[in-house]
Amino acid sequence: MLRLKCEVLDRILLRRTKEGKSDDLVIPPKYIVLRKDPFDPFEADYYQAAYTQSQTQFNAYVSSGNTLGR
């Protein structure tokens, strides 16, 4: 596969950027939709447990002086 890439594909493939082909290429504008979907009860429990565990671990680091800035 490495030989294929180096000896064949690199010679026949041409990479183009949007800017380089902007005259020939009509690209639609980027459309971004932000959604705020609620977790189901199982997901909410999982992420709350992960948050609580990481907060407890961080507080232990602060108590022992193992954080930056001290």
N, C-alpha and C positions, 0 to 999 in steps of 0.2 A: 504494500500500500504506500509506503514511503517512496519507493522507486516510482510508482505511478504518479504520485503527487509531484515529485521533483522533476522527473523527466518528461512527463506528458502534460499533466494538467496546468502546470505553471507556464507552459509554452502556448497552450491553446485558449486558456481562459483570460478574459480581459475584464478587469475590475473597473467599474465606473462609479463615480459618486453622483449624488443628486446635482451638485453644482456643476460638474463637468458635462452633464447631459441636460441641463435645465432648458435649453432651447428646444430639444427634441421630445422631452418628457413632460407630460402634464400630470403633476402629482396633486391629488386633492389635499385640501388643508387638513391639518391634524384636528381631530375631534376628540375631546376628552370629556368623559362623563364620570363624575365622582358619585359614588353610592355609599351609603352607610347602612349596611345590612346587619340586622341583629344576629347574635349567636343563638344557636339553640341551647337548651339547658345543659347538655353534655359539654358542648364547646365552651360555654361560659364558665362552667366549673373547672374545666381543664386549664384555661388561661388564667383564671383567678388563682388556682393552685400554683401555677408556674410563676406568676407575679409575686405571690406571697413568699414562695421559696427563695426567689432571687432577692427580694427585699430583705428577708431575714439574713441571707448570706452577706449581702452588702453591709448591713448594719453590724454584723460580726467583724467585717474587715475594718469598718470605721472605729469600732470599739478597741480593736487591737492595734490601730495605727498603721494599717497596711494600705492606706489609700494615698493617691498622689496629692501633693500640696501640703503635706504635713511635715 
